[in-house]
Amino acid sequence: MLSFDGKVVFLTGANGAIGRATVNLLAELGATLWLTDLSSASLGGLVEDIRAQGGRAEADGVDVTRSASVDRSLAACAEAFGRIDVLIANAGIFPRGVLSDISDDEWRRTFAINVDGVFHCCRGVTRFMPEGGNILALASIAGHRGSRDHAHYAATKGAVLSLMRSLAWELAPGIRVNCVSPGPVDSPMVAELMQHRGEQVLRGTPQQRLAQPEEVARAIAFMASDWASHITGQTLHVNGGSFIGG
Ligand SMILES: NC(=O)c1ccc[n+]([C@@H]2O[C@H](COP(=O)([O-])OP(=O)(O)OC[C@H]3O[C@@H](n4cnc5c(N)ncnc54)[C@H](O)[C@@H]3O)[C@@H](O)[C@H]2O)c1
């Protein structure tokens, strides 16, 4: 069976919709979890639940835009658990704005979190990742198709996709590197999008609904598991068919 027994997983953005669903699933599958988000306090309940069910988890406050913060947490995880088998670079923001309204600061903030954050995690984790480990980043359908009124977001996710493909070459054969690319997920992140263009989004989705966070979590679990042992440099799409167009 698909199992994370004996695997140490470092995850960013653990307090988000996809983060929480992923944490709950990986805990069920036996992972030892190092959960990070901007504040460790926000993760307290999640950690308590995992421990109450006999699992192992720690929470840490990390700002992915700051490499020192990321490096400190990676080192603390490796010290506590011995190594890091899996990195899930999940933290991200989805700001809205038409081109003329995107300020320099907003452009840089989006790149700082969505791209620099992934880069900091990937660069730092290799010191602690043994052969057979793997890195997974959350991209987005926006990184493949673009996203109206979210050009800065789409640009960051395109950058993540090419960063991860490049690292798949560089870190092979010991470490696999992949992306999961969701379409819109039933979560606070897309509440505003659904308010503005919800009907259009659903019309363009063969399955005619948003993904549930748990459905993205299952794709993450597969790609991060040994079941995906010969998969690297790839992107697994989770979008109800919307990528094929119509
Ligand atoms: N929700 C969607 O519809 C959707 C679709 C496609 C891709 N994605 C991607 O999936 C990932 C997770 O999305 P989500 O829906 O769970 O989002 P979310 O907003 O629920 O969670 C994101 C988490 O990232 C954290 N975060 C933000 N800035 C940070 C920083 N500087 N340092 C550390 N953590 C920070 C937030 O605190 C939050 O807990 C993101 O990368 C997102 O772009 C989401």
The ligand as an SDF file (V2000), in Angstrom:
LIG
                    3D

 44 48  0  0  0  0  0  0  0  0999 V2000
   -6.6580   27.0400   -3.8250 N   0  0  0  0  0  0  0  0  0  0  0  0
   -6.5670   26.9680   -5.1430 C   0  0  0  0  0  0  0  0  0  0  0  0
   -7.5830   27.0800   -5.8630 O   0  0  0  0  0  0  0  0  0  0  0  0
   -5.2420   26.7020   -5.8000 C   0  0  0  0  0  0  0  0  0  0  0  0
   -5.2180   26.4450   -7.1870 C   0  0  0  0  0  0  0  0  0  0  0  0
   -3.9930   26.2280   -7.8100 C   0  0  0  0  0  0  0  0  0  0  0  0
   -2.8200   26.2770   -7.0740 C   0  0  0  0  0  0  0  0  0  0  0  0
   -2.8700   26.5240   -5.7450 N   0  0  0  0  0  0  0  0  0  0  0  0
   -1.6050   26.6020   -5.0000 C   0  0  0  0  0  0  0  0  0  0  0  0
   -1.6260   25.6780   -3.9230 O   0  0  0  0  0  0  0  0  0  0  0  0
   -0.8850   26.2200   -2.8260 C   0  0  0  0  0  0  0  0  0  0  0  0
   -1.7380   26.1960   -1.5650 C   0  0  0  0  0  0  0  0  0  0  0  0
   -2.9440   26.9100   -1.8080 O   0  0  0  0  0  0  0  0  0  0  0  0
   -4.1300   27.0120   -0.7320 P   0  0  0  0  0  0  0  0  0  0  0  0
   -5.3980   27.0830   -1.4630 O   0  0  0  0  0  0  0  0  0  0  0  0
   -3.9500   25.9810    0.3150 O   0  0  0  0  0  0  0  0  0  0  0  0
   -3.8230   28.4670   -0.1630 O   0  0  0  0  0  0  0  0  0  0  0  0
   -4.0750   29.0590    1.3040 P   0  0  0  0  0  0  0  0  0  0  0  0
   -4.1090   30.5380    1.1690 O   0  0  0  0  0  0  0  0  0  0  0  0
   -5.2160   28.3800    1.9510 O   0  0  0  0  0  0  0  0  0  0  0  0
   -2.7330   28.6200    2.0430 O   0  0  0  0  0  0  0  0  0  0  0  0
   -1.4920   29.1800    1.7350 C   0  0  0  0  0  0  0  0  0  0  0  0
   -0.6670   29.1940    2.9910 C   0  0  0  0  0  0  0  0  0  0  0  0
    0.5960   29.8110    2.6810 O   0  0  0  0  0  0  0  0  0  0  0  0
    0.9450   30.5820    3.8020 C   0  0  0  0  0  0  0  0  0  0  0  0
    1.8860   31.6540    3.4530 N   0  0  0  0  0  0  0  0  0  0  0  0
    1.6190   32.8160    2.7930 C   0  0  0  0  0  0  0  0  0  0  0  0
    2.7310   33.5810    2.7420 N   0  0  0  0  0  0  0  0  0  0  0  0
    3.7090   32.8730    3.3730 C   0  0  0  0  0  0  0  0  0  0  0  0
    5.0650   33.1440    3.6610 C   0  0  0  0  0  0  0  0  0  0  0  0
    5.6620   34.2950    3.2910 N   0  0  0  0  0  0  0  0  0  0  0  0
    5.7720   32.2090    4.3360 N   0  0  0  0  0  0  0  0  0  0  0  0
    5.1930   31.0470    4.7270 C   0  0  0  0  0  0  0  0  0  0  0  0
    3.9040   30.7440    4.5030 N   0  0  0  0  0  0  0  0  0  0  0  0
    3.1640   31.6530    3.8360 C   0  0  0  0  0  0  0  0  0  0  0  0
   -0.3680   31.1680    4.3290 C   0  0  0  0  0  0  0  0  0  0  0  0
   -0.2480   31.5660    5.6890 O   0  0  0  0  0  0  0  0  0  0  0  0
   -1.3210   30.0190    4.1240 C   0  0  0  0  0  0  0  0  0  0  0  0
   -1.4720   29.2050    5.2730 O   0  0  0  0  0  0  0  0  0  0  0  0
   -0.4370   27.6200   -3.2470 C   0  0  0  0  0  0  0  0  0  0  0  0
    0.8920   27.5680   -3.7190 O   0  0  0  0  0  0  0  0  0  0  0  0
   -1.3870   27.9530   -4.3690 C   0  0  0  0  0  0  0  0  0  0  0  0
   -0.8540   28.9000   -5.2820 O   0  0  0  0  0  0  0  0  0  0  0  0
   -4.0550   26.7280   -5.0910 C   0  0  0  0  0  0  0  0  0  0  0  0
  1  2  1  0
  2  3  2  0
  2  4  1  0
  4  5  1  0
  4 44  2  0
  5  6  2  0
  6  7  1  0
  7  8  2  0
  8  9  1  0
  8 44  1  0
  9 10  1  0
  9 42  1  0
 10 11  1  0
 11 12  1  0
 11 40  1  0
 12 13  1  0
 13 14  1  0
 14 15  2  0
 14 16  1  0
 14 17  1  0
 17 18  1  0
 18 19  2  0
 18 20  1  0
 18 21  1  0
 21 22  1  0
 22 23  1  0
 23 24  1  0
 23 38  1  0
 24 25  1  0
 25 26  1  0
 25 36  1  0
 26 27  1  0
 26 35  1  0
 27 28  2  0
 28 29  1  0
 29 30  1  0
 29 35  2  0
 30 31  1  0
 30 32  2  0
 32 33  1  0
 33 34  2  0
 34 35  1  0
 36 37  1  0
 36 38  1  0
 38 39  1  0
 40 41  1  0
 40 42  1  0
 42 43  1  0
M  CHG  2   8   1  16  -1
M  END
$$$$
